[in-house]
Amino acid sequence: MSVQALVFRGQPALQVTLPAGDSCTVALHGAHVLSWVTADGVERIYLSPEALFDGQSAIRGGVPVCWPQFNQRGPLPKHGFARNVAWQAHTPEGPEGEGGAGTLALSLHDSDATRALWPHAFHLRLSVTLAPRALRIALAVENPGPLPWSFAAALHSYLRVDDATAVRLEGLQGARRWDSVRDVRQVETTPALHFGAEFDSVYAAPAGPLRLVQASGTLAIAHSASCTETVVWNPGPELSAKLADMPDDGWRHMLCVEAARVDEPVLLAPGAAWQGWQQLTVT
């Protein structure tokens, strides 16, 4: 593999490329995955062309790291602070296994700025592993301090689709669902989800992988057992038109399928660690 430091829309980033041509780009701001291109030249991650790259704002699209709070479920800024600060890059790891693979690792530790928002010592490590036709993103959380604390987390993956109205997401039938648009709790009855209007739901994560099916191919979406929820979101045309950092038709080209731990926060004892991951595989 090869690793290149580059400037992406004015912000520092790292790009890892495999011999076959697969590549992945990660910004230091937020340890934010910005791009995943498979060897066939297809971009698999949606990044808004109107996203802000000012080194302070959250980036619309890619894979934001939501931590230690999900959405507005708490006193912190929306989705916490990890996605809005600079992380430290570490020496890339690889190659690994048949066909080669490479891992980019970034870390974040508590600082005066984070303690002003959230008064705890912490260590975060995000590992982004690129393999042929596959991407694995893992978030590790450690508590190095003397007191326990709790957190929520999500890997808020924006997946690029050809047309949101023509895709289907399979694998959630029978899962408990909270539909936040209608504020309704129910069990999902349909074998495949379809999209066209605003969709925002938190599901009890199924044991097996999901399948995002479209004409250009199928993406298998797996997660660790520690991610007990799957969040599915598409803003639809009305909300997309209101988002300043997304084109009016941006909703047609993305679908968020997130590995999350949000309904029951993790209580992390002093010296303890937690890890959650999501793996995306083109099948």
N, C-alpha and C positions, 0 to 999 in steps of 0.2 A: 504494500500500500504506500501511498504518498500523502503527506500532510503539508498543507500550505497555509500560512498566515496571510490574511487578506483584509481589505476594507470593503464592507458590504453596506451600501447606502450611507457611507460616512462613519460606520461603526466597525470596530475590530471584530474579526471572526476567524474561525478555523475551518478549513475544508479538508476532509479525508476522501481519497479516491482509491478505488480498488483496481487491480489490473484489468478486469473485464469492463470497467467504465462506470460502475456504480459510484455515486458520490453523495456526500452529506455535508451540509454547512451549518455551523453552530455559532451564534453570536456570543461574545463574552457577556454582553448585557443580558442578564436573566438566564444565562446558560440556555438560550432559546434556540431550539432547532428551527432553522429557516428554510431548509430545502433538503429533499431526498429524491435524487434522480436515479432510477434504475438503469442498467446497462443498455436498455432499449431506447434510452433518451427521454423517457416519460417522467415528468415531475409528479410526485405522489403526495406532496404537502401543499396546502393552500396558504399563500402569503398575500395579504391584501396589497395591491399596488399603491394604496393610499395610507398604508401603515406609517406611524411616526417612528423615526429613527433619530431621536434627539438625545439618547443616552439617559433619559429620565422616565419617559412614558412607557407604558406597556405596549408591546408590539402586537398589532392585530394580525392573527394568523400564526402559522408555524406550530410549535408546541410550547406554549407557556407552562412554566412550573408554578402551580398554585400552591402556596405554602406560606405560613402555617394556618391560613384560613381559606375556606372556600366561599366564593361569591361574597355576599354581604352578611354571612352568618357569624357575626362577631364585631368587635370594635375596630379592627384594623381596616386599612384601605381594601377595596374590593380585591378578592383573591390573594390577600396578604402582600408581602413585600419582596419575596424572592425573585419574582419576575421583573422587578423594577430596579435592580442594583447590579453592579458589575461583579462577576465571578472570576476566580483565578483558574487559568488553564494549567494542566499538568502534562507531563511527557506522554505522548500517545503510546498506546499499547498495540501490539500485533506484529506480524500477521499470525492468525490463529486458524487451525483446522484446514480441511480440504477446501480449496478454492480461495483461501485467504479471507481474513476479516480484520478489522481494525477498530479500536476503541478510543474515543476522545473522552477525557475525564476533566471535569471542572468542579471546583469546590467553593463553598461559601461558609464563612464563620461569622459569629456575632461580632459586632463592632459598636462604636458609640452611636452610629446612625440607627442600627437595628434595635439596640437596647433602648433608644428613645421611644421606639414604637412598641417593643415587646421585650420585657426585661429578663431575658433568659440567655444562657450560654448554649450554643448549638454548633454542630458541624453538619453540613450538607455536602453530599457528593453526587453529581449527576454523571452517569456513564452512558455514552451513546455509542453503541456497537453496530457497525455497518458490516453486513455480509452480502453475498450475492442475492439480490431480490428480497432482502430482509433488513429490517431496522429494529433494534431493541434499545429502549430507553429505560434506565433504571435510576431511581432516586433512593439514596441511602441517607438516613437521618440518625444522628447520634446525640446523646445528651451527656456532655462532659461535666456538667455542673453538679452541685450538691443537692438540688431539689428536683422533684418530678415536675413535668409539665405535659400539656396535651396539645395536639395539633390535628388539623385536617390537611388533606393533600389531594392534588389531582394533576395528572399529565393531560393537559387540555388540548389534545391533538386535533388540529384542523386538517382533515383529509381532503385532497383535491378530487373533485368529481367532474365528469364531462357535463352533466346536467342533473341537478338534484332531483328534478321531477321524474327522471328516468332510472334512478338507482333504487335498489332495495337493500335493506339491512336485515339479515337473517340471524336467528339464534336467541332472541329474547322472548319468544313465546313461553308463557307460564311464569315469567318473572314478575315480582311485585314492582309496581310502577307508581311514582308520584309525578303526575302531569302538572308542572308548575304554571303552565299557561292558563289552565282551567282550575287549578288547585283541587285536583281530584286524585284520590288514591284508588288503585284498582290492580287487577292482574292482567298482564298483557295477553290478549287472546289471539292476535294475528301472527301467522308464521313469518311474515316479512313486513317491515315498516316502510312506508312510502312518504314522500315529502313534497311540499308545495306551499304550505302556509307555515307560520311560526311553530316550531316544535322545540320543546324544552322539557325534558323528562329525566328523572333520576330512577334508575332501575337497580334492583338487587342483582348483582353481577352473576351471570350463569357460570357454571364450572367450565364449560367448553368455550372455544373461540367463536367469535362472531364472524359473519361473512358479509362484506360489502360488495355487492354484485352490480356490475355495469357492463355496457357493451365492450369497453376496452379491456376488461379483465376483472378478476376477483381478488379482493384483499382479505386475507385472514387476519383477525384482530384478537390476540390473546393477551392475558394479563395474569399477574400474580394473585394468589389467593388472598394476600394481604390487602388487595384493592377490592373491597367488598361491594362497591357500587360501579355502575357504568352510567355515565352521563351522555345523553344524546341531544345535540342542539343544532338547529338551523334557524336563523333569524326570520326567514321568509321575506317576501318583498316589502312589506310595510316597515318592519323594524330595520331591515337593511338600508332602506332609504333614509332612515333617521341617524344611522351611524356615520359620524363624520370621517372615520378612518377606513371606510369600506365603500366601494362603488355601489350604486343602487342595485346593480345586478349581481353583486358579489355572492349573494346567497345561493345563486344557481351553481356555483363552482366549488362549494365547500360543504362538508358535513363534519361536525365535531363528534367524535366517539372517544370518550375519555375514560381512562382507568383512574378510579377515584376511591378515596376513603373519606367520606363526608358525613354520613348519617350518625356514626358513632366514632368520635375522635379517638385517636391513639393516645393513651396515657403512657408516657415514656419515663421509666425510672432512671435515677442517676446511674450513669455508666452503661445504659441499655441502648440498643440500636433497632432500627426498623428499616425494611426495604420494600418498595413497591416498583413494579415494572410493567411495561406494555411492549408487546412485540407485534410488528406489522410485517406480513409476509405476502408477496405477490404469488398467487397460485396458478 
